[in-house]
Amino acid sequence: MNIKGIHKTSLIDFPGSISAIIFSGGCNLRCRYCHNPDLACNSCGLQGYSNDEALSFIMSRIHLIDAVVLSGGEPTLSPRIKDFTRTLKDLGLKVKLDTNGFNPDIVNDLVLEGLLDYIAMDVKTSPEKYHLLTGNDSPFDTIIDTLDILRHSGVLYELRTTCIPEYVTMDDLFAIRDKVEHVDAYFLQQFVNTTTLDEAFHTIQPYPPGTLISFRQFVSTFADTCEVRGI
């Protein structure tokens, strides 16, 4: 994998587990609000780690963690992700994948081999606004293809949307609902206007908590579980 960062311990990134986080470099989107722009752009200024170095670190903490989160960037772009994930499973660890959903074939391969225990997929905004926020013209239906894989995988999954004023409105959530239909779990995340890829987003003020609560009430009509993070 193209490993560009390691976080020793997290109590919140893998629900119900203590995890380490592996960050991969590179992404097929350029989300203007991205809070890891160096990772997304695969900056050469970031320290790199070989698979062996990362695995050695994880093994040194095997008595402290029970899971590993593969995040990014976009980890499904990393070469040897299946080999790396297989080794994690051989160590008896649970694995969570964070993905933008634009690489359904890799997600499907990982699922079919039983290499994932939890999957979190981003839904950035409505289909009409996707290119405005991500700089990518790939069809929204690719995300739906990945969602269909998640639905039939037997693996726990969640969808998540960062609620950016103007880019994620109630109308956008209606449009998302029409595409995703019913889902198991959906998390709405508060927007943070610091360290964004597009500096113009520093001037966007986050929604007040009450707005996110109203969003949650609506999303709860098509998700078994819906919570707000970051307020």
N, C-alpha and C positions, 0 to 999 in steps of 0.2 A: 504493500500500500504506500501511497504518497503521504506519509505521516509528517505533519507539521506542528503538532502540539499534543501534549498529554496533561490531563488534569488528574491529580492524584485520587481525590475522593469527592464524590457527590452524594448527597442524601436526597436529592430532588429530581434528578434527571431520569432515573429508572424507577417508576412507581413501585414502592414496596421493597426496594433493594438498595444496597450500598454499592456504588459503582465507581469505576474509573472511566474517564472519557478519552477517547482517541480522536483527534481532529485531523482530518485529511485536507490536503490543499487542492484548490481548483474547484470550479463550479461552472455549470452550463447556464446559469442565470447571473444577471448583474442587478440584483434587487437594490433599489435606490436607498432603502432603509437598512440594508445589511449592517449588522453590528460587528461582523468579522471580515471587514473588507480585505485585509491582508491574506486571510485564508481563501476567500472567494477568488481573489486574483492570483493565488499561488505565489505570493511574494517570495523572491529569492532571499529576502532579508530574514525570513523565519528559519529557525533551526529545524533541520530535518532529522528524522529518526528512521533507521532501518526497521524492518519487521522484527528482526532478532532483538534489537535494542528495546523496542516497545514490549515485546513478549517477555524479555528478561525483567523489565520493570514491573509488568503485571504479575509475574510469578513471585517477585519479591513482596508483593502485597496480597498474595492469595489468601492469607489468613485474615485480611481486613475487608475484602470486598467479595461480593458474590455475583457481580455482573460487570459487563463492559458496554459502554455506549459508543457506537461508531457514528461520529458527527462530522461536521465540516464547516465550510465547503460542502461538497456533495460526495459522500463516501462511495457511492456506486460507480463513480468514475475511476476509482483507484484500481490499478492493476493488482491482481492477486488477492482481491478482497475475499474471495471464497476460501482460498487457502488459509488466510489469516483468521477468518471467522471459524473455520473448521478446527484450527488449533485452539482457539478460545473455548470452543465446546468440548474438545478433548480434555481440557483442563478442568472441566466441570463447571464452567461459568455460564451464566445466562448472557444473552447478547441482545441489545436493542439497536435498531437502525433508525437514524434520522435521515429523511430523504425528502427531496422536492417532488418526487413522483414522476420525473421525466425519463426514467430508465427502467421501465417495467420488466424488461427481459431479465436484468440482473436481479431485481427483487424476486421475480418468480423463481429463478434458479436457487437463490438462497432459501426461499420458502420450501421448495420441493426437496431440498437436501436436509430440511429440519434444522437449519442453522440459526434461526431467529426465534426469539421469545417475545419480542415486543417491537412494534414498528410505529413510528410517529411520522406522519406525512403532512407537509405544509400545503395549505390551500391559500395562496397569497391574496387573492381577491376574486372578483367575478370574471368570467371569461372575457368580457368586453374590455376590462381594464388591465388584463394580465401583461400585455406588452408595454403598457405605460409604466408599470411598476417594476418589471423584471428585465426589460430590454430583450425579451425572447418572444419570437412569434410562433413557437411550437404550439400545436393545437391543445386546447384544454382537455380534449378527449383522451389525450395520453395519460393525464392524471386519473381520469375515470377508469382507464384500463388498469392502472396500478391499484386503484381502489377496489376494483372487482377482484383482483388477486388477493388483496387483504381480506375481503369479505369471505372468501372461500378457503382461506389458508388455515383457519383454526388457531391463528396466532393473535394475541391481544394487539389491538391497534388503536390509534387515535388520529384524528385530524386536528390541525391547529391553524389559527389565523391570527396574525398580528394586526390589531385594529388601528389603522392609520387614518386619521381624519382626511376626508376627500377621496381616499382610495379604498376605504372599506366603510361603507354606509349601510343602513338598513336595506336599501334597494340592492346593494351588492350581495348581502346575505340572502335575500330572496332569490337572487339569480344563482347563487351557490347551491341553495337548497334544491332548486329545480334540476340541477345537474347531479348532485351527489345522492339525492333522495334520502333514505333513512340510513343512519350510521350508528355505530356502537357508542363512540365517545368523541366529543368535540371540545377543544379548549380554545378559548379566546384569550389573547395575550395583549397586555397593555404595551403600547408603543413607547419606546425610549428614544429621545431625540438627540442622543450623543453618539459619537463614533459611528456615523453612518457613511455609507459609500458615497452618497450624494450629499455634499455639505448643505445644500439648500434645505434638506430635511431637518436641519438643526433648528430651523425657525418654526416648524410645525409643532403646535402645542398638543399634547396627548388629550384624548377624550377625558372628561370628568368621570369618576367611577360610576355615577348613575347611568350614564349612556351605555357603558359596558354591561351593566346589570340588565338594562332593557334589551340589549343584544342577546344576552344569555337567555332571557325569557323566550325570545323568538327561536333561537337555535335549539332550545330544549323541546320544541315541537317536532323536530326531526332527528334528534340525537337522544339515545338512551341516557347518556350522561353528558352534561355540559357544565363547565366551570370556567371561571375567569382567573387568569394568572397575572400577578404583578400589581394588584391594587390592595 
